[in-house]
Each structure stands twice: as structure tokens, then as C-alpha cells.
Amino acid sequence: MTKRTPVTGGRTGRIRLVALDLDGTLVGDDLRIRSRTVAAVRAAVEAGVAVAIVTGRMTSSALPYARELGLRVPIVGMQGALIREMPAAGAQGLGRLLYHRPLPASVVHDALAWCRDHGLDPHLNHLERMVIPAAHSRAAEYVRFNLGRVAVVPDLDAWVRHPVTKVISVGNPPTPTRLLPDARADFAGRAEATVSHPMFLEFVAPGVSKGAAVGWLARRLGIDLRDTLAIGYQLNDLEMISEVGFGVAMPHGPADLRAVANLVAPPFEEDGAAQVIEAYVLGGRAGS
């Protein structure tokens, strides 16, 4: 593991909260969590550490993974725009909605037009539904992947009459990353733009980020943010990695993310997230 400069001020004690990105950090192309990672996370939970999934996905999509990991604290979804409680063990359905900060409809319309003007193919995520225009090039794929939580509509702009959780657009890499500075400049003060994957450029409400959501969660749990460890892989994890007490970047992520991290984890293929949890949470040596 590659070490970075320690966080100014240090922690007040041991790691008490772990925030984990999902895709690229816990889950690979096969959409499965590796057994060593499951064991490490479950051991941390049993040791009394609060562990949360913090993802760009809908919380309903993250819920099966949270259950597999034995998590008990709320799930952060949609880049931090939406937070839900974990449902009780054995309960059906989703947990109670704790936080939701959507984009105003007027900004959604502007973001849809901006994406199309820049050669991107946009659709929407609202609460636990993906809303896709019938003409979207990947509509059939999204319907299969999301198991019924997809609404296919003839006219996406006409569908938008109320605030929407997130705008997500698809483009061939490296186009989304290349367009990110322009998106941030054009929507300054109206929306936050980020890249969650080399193919995806996304817009959420002003002030929304994974970092802000982890701060909200830490306050709710009564945990000092300095006693929080976060692991992430993409530019949408940058605020989370830079704002917690001990930020960890996966090595296959962008250089900007690795630059703000305290630690660069071993590769995903070597159970990098599990190794970090074993050494810096279960081993009690975080930041030593």
C-alpha cells in the first residue's frame, strides 16, 4: 500500500466509521463482492465500527450488497443526494427516506439540453426509478439490469415537471471526463457536475456530494469525521476521500483522486479494500 501525507490534526481515536464506494471499490465487472472483502467488512461491523455504502447508484440497487455485508447504518445513494435507513432484518422493501435533495426541474431541463448539445446521451434517476427515453441507445440493457425499476418514456423533457434526483449522461471515454470542467463552469451555482465512471457525466443539486453526505452521516451517528475512513475509485469520490480523516484511493482511479488520498490501496484484484480494512480498521493501525 502506498502511503500519503498524514491528515492535519490527526484523529481523536480509532476508526469508528468506514464509508465505502461500491462499483470499482467493492464490486467488479462481475457485480459481485469478493469473499475476503465480505469477511473484512462483516468483522468490522461486529467490532462495533459503523460501515456505510456511499454510491452513485440508487439505494435500492445498493441494498442487496448492504445486506450481504451485514450493514446496519443508512445507505448513501445518488452521489449523496439521497440517504435511506437500512431496513430491519427480514423486512421487505426499502428503508425510511432520511434525506433527499433533488435538482429543480428548470435545471434538469437545462442539463438535458446541455448533454445532448455536447454529444452525450442523457437519462434521469429519480428516487428509486431510472427514467429513460424510448430512443435511448441502452434502454433495453437498463431495463434488464435494473429489474423493473425503469420507466421508459416517449419524451424525457415532457416527463420532467418536478424536481429530479439526478441527471446522468453517457458518452464514450474520455469524453465525459474531458467535458467535466465545462459542465462545472456552465452550471456553477445551479448544479454539481461529476464523473462516476469514464462513461458517465452526472448532475446533482448544489452542495450535494459524497463528502457532504458522509459528513451528514457522521453527525447523525455522533462520530468525528476525523475518525472516518473512506475508500473510493472515481472523481465522484474526491470530496469524500479528501474530507474524512483517512482517505483511501483505489489504484486504478484517476490521478486527481490518488493525489488527495492518504493511502493508495492495493489493486481490486488483490482484495484492496479488504486489505485496507484488515490493516487500518481491524488491526488498529490506521494512520500509524
C-alpha positions in Angstrom: 0.0 0.0 0.0 1.3 3.4 -1.0 1.2 5.9 2.0 0.5 9.6 1.6 0.9 12.6 3.9 -1.0 12.2 7.3 -4.1 14.2 7.8 -3.5 17.5 9.6 -4.7 17.3 13.2 -5.0 13.5 13.2 -7.9 11.5 14.6 -9.3 11.6 18.1 -9.1 7.8 18.4 -9.7 4.6 16.4 -11.6 4.4 13.1 -15.3 4.5 14.0 -16.9 5.0 10.6 -16.0 3.4 7.2 -17.5 4.8 4.0 -17.2 2.5 1.0 -17.8 3.3 -2.6 -19.4 0.4 -4.4 -18.5 0.0 -8.1 -14.8 -0.2 -8.7 -14.1 -0.5 -4.9 -16.2 -3.3 -3.6 -17.7 -4.6 -6.8 -16.0 -5.6 -10.0 -17.2 -6.3 -13.6 -19.0 -9.4 -12.4 -21.1 -7.3 -10.0 -20.0 -9.5 -7.0 -18.2 -8.6 -3.8 -15.2 -10.9 -3.2 -15.4 -13.2 -0.2 -12.4 -11.7 1.5 -14.0 -8.2 1.4 -17.3 -9.6 2.7 -15.4 -11.2 5.7 -13.4 -8.0 6.4 -16.5 -5.7 6.4 -18.5 -8.1 8.5 -15.7 -8.3 11.0 -15.6 -4.5 11.2 -19.3 -4.3 11.8 -19.2 -7.0 14.5 -16.3 -5.0 16.1 -18.7 -2.0 16.5 -17.5 0.0 13.5 -20.2 1.8 11.5 -19.8 0.8 7.9 -21.8 2.5 5.1 -22.1 2.1 1.3 -21.7 5.5 -0.4 -22.6 5.2 -4.0 -23.8 6.9 -7.2 -26.4 4.1 -7.6 -29.9 4.2 -6.4 -30.2 3.0 -2.8 -32.4 0.1 -3.9 -29.6 -1.1 -6.2 -27.1 -0.9 -3.3 -29.4 -2.6 -0.7 -28.6 -6.3 -1.7 -24.9 -5.6 -1.2 -25.5 -3.9 2.1 -27.4 -6.9 3.3 -24.7 -9.3 2.1 -22.2 -7.2 4.1 -24.3 -7.2 7.2 -24.5 -3.4 7.3 -26.7 -1.5 9.9 -26.3 2.2 9.1 -28.0 4.2 6.3 -27.1 3.8 2.7 -26.0 6.9 0.8 -27.1 6.9 -2.9 -27.2 9.1 -5.9 -23.8 10.8 -5.2 -25.1 11.8 -1.8 -28.5 13.3 -3.0 -30.5 10.5 -1.2 -30.0 8.6 2.0 -32.1 5.8 3.4 -32.1 3.8 6.6 -31.2 0.1 6.3 -34.5 -1.8 6.7 -34.8 -4.1 9.7 -33.5 -7.7 9.2 -36.1 -9.7 7.3 -38.2 -6.6 6.4 -39.5 -6.2 2.9 -39.0 -3.1 0.9 -36.7 -0.1 1.3 -35.7 1.7 4.5 -37.1 5.0 5.5 -36.1 8.0 3.5 -33.9 10.2 5.6 -32.5 12.8 3.2 -33.3 13.8 -0.4 -32.0 16.9 -2.2 -33.1 16.9 -5.9 -32.4 19.3 -8.8 -35.0 21.9 -9.7 -36.9 21.0 -12.8 -35.6 24.0 -14.7 -32.0 23.0 -14.1 -32.9 19.4 -15.2 -34.2 20.7 -18.5 -31.0 22.8 -19.0 -28.8 19.8 -18.1 -30.6 17.5 -20.6 -30.2 20.1 -23.4 -26.5 20.6 -22.4 -25.8 16.9 -22.5 -27.4 16.5 -26.0 -25.6 19.6 -27.3 -22.3 18.0 -26.2 -22.9 14.6 -27.8 -23.9 12.8 -24.6 -27.0 10.6 -24.2 -28.9 11.6 -21.0 -31.4 10.0 -18.8 -32.7 10.5 -15.2 -32.6 8.9 -11.8 -35.4 9.9 -9.5 -35.7 8.3 -6.1 -35.7 4.6 -6.9 -36.5 4.8 -10.6 -34.4 5.2 -13.7 -36.3 7.3 -16.3 -35.1 6.7 -19.9 -36.4 8.0 -23.2 -37.6 5.2 -25.5 -34.9 6.2 -28.1 -32.0 5.8 -25.7 -29.4 3.6 -27.2 -29.1 1.4 -24.0 -32.8 1.4 -22.9 -33.2 -2.4 -23.2 -30.0 -3.0 -21.3 -31.0 -0.8 -18.5 -34.4 -2.4 -18.2 -32.8 -5.8 -17.8 -30.1 -4.6 -15.4 -32.5 -2.7 -13.0 -35.2 -5.4 -12.7 -38.3 -3.3 -13.1 -37.1 0.0 -11.6 -37.0 1.6 -15.0 -39.6 3.8 -16.7 -39.3 4.1 -20.4 -41.0 7.3 -21.6 -41.6 8.7 -25.1 -40.3 12.2 -24.2 -37.9 12.8 -21.3 -38.3 16.5 -21.2 -42.1 16.3 -21.1 -41.8 13.9 -18.1 -39.8 16.5 -16.1 -42.4 18.5 -14.2 -41.0 18.4 -10.7 -37.5 18.3 -9.1 -35.4 15.2 -10.1 -32.7 13.5 -8.0 -30.0 13.2 -10.7 -29.3 13.6 -14.4 -26.9 11.1 -15.8 -25.4 11.1 -19.3 -23.5 8.5 -21.2 -20.6 9.1 -23.6 -17.6 7.3 -25.0 -14.5 7.8 -22.8 -12.7 10.1 -22.4 -15.5 12.5 -23.4 -17.3 12.7 -20.0 -14.1 13.5 -18.2 -13.0 16.0 -20.8 -16.3 17.8 -20.6 -16.4 17.9 -16.8 -14.7 21.3 -16.4 -17.1 22.9 -18.9 -20.1 21.3 -17.1 -18.9 22.7 -13.8 -18.4 26.2 -15.3 -21.7 26.3 -17.1 -23.7 25.1 -14.1 -21.8 26.9 -11.3 -24.3 27.7 -8.5 -27.1 25.7 -10.2 -25.8 22.1 -10.1 -22.8 20.0 -9.2 -21.3 18.0 -12.0 -19.1 14.9 -11.5 -17.9 11.8 -13.2 -18.7 8.5 -11.6 -17.3 6.3 -14.4 -15.3 7.1 -17.5 -18.6 6.8 -19.4 -20.8 8.8 -17.1 -21.1 12.6 -16.5 -23.7 13.4 -13.9 -25.5 16.4 -12.4 -26.9 16.7 -8.9 -28.2 19.6 -6.8 -25.8 22.3 -5.5 -24.0 21.2 -2.4 -24.6 17.5 -3.0 -21.5 15.2 -2.9 -20.4 12.0 -1.3 -18.3 14.1 1.0 -21.2 16.2 2.2 -23.3 13.0 2.7 -20.6 11.3 4.8 -20.4 14.4 6.9 -24.2 14.3 7.4 -24.0 10.6 8.3 -21.1 11.1 10.8 -23.0 13.8 12.6 -26.1 11.6 12.8 -24.0 8.8 14.3 -22.2 11.2 16.6 -18.8 10.3 15.1 -16.0 12.8 14.5 -15.2 13.0 10.8 -11.5 12.6 11.7 -12.3 9.1 12.9 -13.7 8.1 9.5 -12.0 6.1 6.8 -13.3 6.2 3.2 -12.3 4.2 0.1 -13.2 5.3 -3.4 -12.3 4.9 -7.0 -13.5 7.7 -9.2 -13.8 11.5 -9.4 -17.2 11.4 -7.6 -15.3 10.1 -4.6 -12.9 13.0 -4.4 -14.8 15.1 -1.8 -15.3 12.1 0.3 -11.7 11.0 0.2 -10.4 14.5 0.9 -12.7 15.4 3.7 -12.5 12.4 6.0 -9.8 11.7 8.5 -8.3 8.9 6.5 -9.0 8.8 2.7 -8.0 5.8 0.5 -8.0 5.7 -3.3 -8.1 2.6 -5.4 -5.1 2.4 -7.6 -7.0 2.2 -10.9 -8.7 5.5 -10.3 -7.8 8.9 -11.7 -4.6 10.7 -10.6 -6.6 13.6 -9.1 -8.2 11.2 -6.6 -4.9 9.5 -5.7 -3.3 12.9 -5.1 -5.7 13.8 -2.3 -5.7 10.4 -0.6 -3.7 9.4 2.5 -3.3 6.0 1.1 -3.4 4.2 -2.3 -4.9 0.7 -1.8 -3.6 -2.5 -3.4 -5.4 -3.4 -6.6 -9.0 -4.6 -6.7 -7.8 -7.9 -7.9 -5.8 -8.3 -4.7 -8.8 -7.5 -2.5 -7.5 -4.0 -2.0 -10.5 -2.7 0.1 -10.3 -5.8 2.3 -6.6 -5.3 2.9 -7.2 -1.7 3.9 -9.9 -2.7 6.4 -7.9 -5.5 7.8 -4.8 -3.3 8.4 -6.3 0.0 9.3 -9.6 -0.8 10.9 -9.4 -4.3 12.3 -5.6 -4.1 13.0 -6.0 -0.8 14.8 -3.0 0.7 13.0 -4.8 3.4 10.9 -2.6 6.3 10.1 0.3 5.0 12.3 
